[in-house]
Amino acid sequence: MKAPAFWYRPVGIAARCLAPLSCLYRAGGAVRRAVAKPYQAAVPVICVGNIVAGGSGKTPTALALASLLEQRAKKPVFVTRGYGGRERGPLRVDPLRHTAAEVGDEALLLARSAPVWIGRDRVAALREAEKEATHIILDDGLQNPNVLPDLALLVVDAGAGFGNGHVIPAGPLRETLGEALRRIDAIVLVGEGRQDAIEGVGVPVLRASLEAVIPPDFPRDEKFLAFAGIGRPEKFYQACLNAGLTLVRTRDFPDHHVFSERELDDLVVKATHSRARLLTTEKDFVRLPLAFRMKVETLPVRLVFEDVGAVERMLGL
């Protein structure tokens, strides 16, 4: 899905016309929470979520938390819905056997760092994950009322903020910030940008940034055509520029986009014409056909907390 442009503009006629549907969306969420009987897992559950449709940095945040836990000899296990995959679960992801079409791109990316269980029924996946975990990291479960987390983190992209401040479909919000604040323990603020929207929220704010990790054999002196099908492709491009790479062209695709043969051929033609290499995100890379991956470079990006000690204390480490 590609976010409508009016979501990130001052409130206009489109948002006003859709406002009644936003009320219905909010009401549906309230009913779900009212009738839910949340499951309490046998091990600590860390929920990493957002309130904005699209990318905010949830997956890099989840990976960073898993790394901190592993450094303290803990065994984190990820639980996620498996968005974009056809498997319903509960299923333990095998990155050597499963594909993005089966389990989703985020699950494959997470599985490089720690075990992953996917499931449309998040509670069923949690029951399986808790059998092998010391901690469960619930990726994108903030709006799921069926799970009772021990720690709930709201990830906010400082560059995008909350758009026009309206709830879907009038704006990008899954719920209002006020509603989310009743259930979260802290905000993870990623990147630079407008921060006035979270001033005085009454919960701790953990600042973080995304940094490119350039492998030793990366051809950093080449020119690149960068493409990305993530929530905010411009974040990836900026990370590339911050790393000193030369981007001659960029191409955006919708989040979780399944690339067609024609689109891939077009990327090759444009890169050849620009005398550039193709470059994409790790998340996009796992959705590419195996044969095409040989033609593409990836630039890993990791999330770095400004105050690691504060995060460790929140995790109880």
HELIX and SHEET records of a PDB file:
HELIX    1   1 ALA A    5  TYR A    8  5                                   4    
HELIX    2   2 ILE A   13  VAL A   35  1                                  23    
HELIX    3   3 LYS A   58  GLN A   71  1                                  14    
HELIX    4   4 ALA A  100  VAL A  103  1                                   4    
HELIX    5   5 ASP A  105  LEU A  110  1                                   6    
HELIX    6   6 ARG A  122  ALA A  129  1                                   8    
HELIX    7   7 LEU A  177  LEU A  181  1                                   5    
HELIX    8   8 ASP A  196  ILE A  198  5                                   3    
HELIX    9   9 PRO A  233  ASN A  242  1                                  10    
HELIX   10  10 GLU A  261  HIS A  273  1                                  13    
HELIX   11  11 GLU A  282  PHE A  285  1                                   4    
HELIX   12  12 PHE A  292  LYS A  295  5                                   4    
HELIX   13  13 VAL A  308  LEU A  315  1                                   8    
SHEET    1   A 9 LEU A  91  ARG A  92  0                                        
SHEET    2   A 9 VAL A 116  ILE A 118 -1                                        
SHEET    3   A 9 PRO A  76  THR A  80  1                                        
SHEET    4   A 9 HIS A 135  ASP A 139  1                                        
SHEET    5   A 9 VAL A  45  GLY A  49  1                                        
SHEET    6   A 9 LEU A 151  ASP A 157  1                                        
SHEET    7   A 9 ALA A 186  VAL A 190  1                                        
SHEET    8   A 9 VAL A 205  ALA A 212  1                                        
SHEET    9   A 9 VAL A 301  PHE A 305 -1                                        
SHEET    1   B 4 THR A 246  ASP A 252  0                                        
SHEET    2   B 4 LYS A 223  ALA A 228  1                                        
SHEET    3   B 4 ARG A 277  THR A 280  1                                        
SHEET    4   B 4 VAL A 296  THR A 298  1                                        
END                                                                             
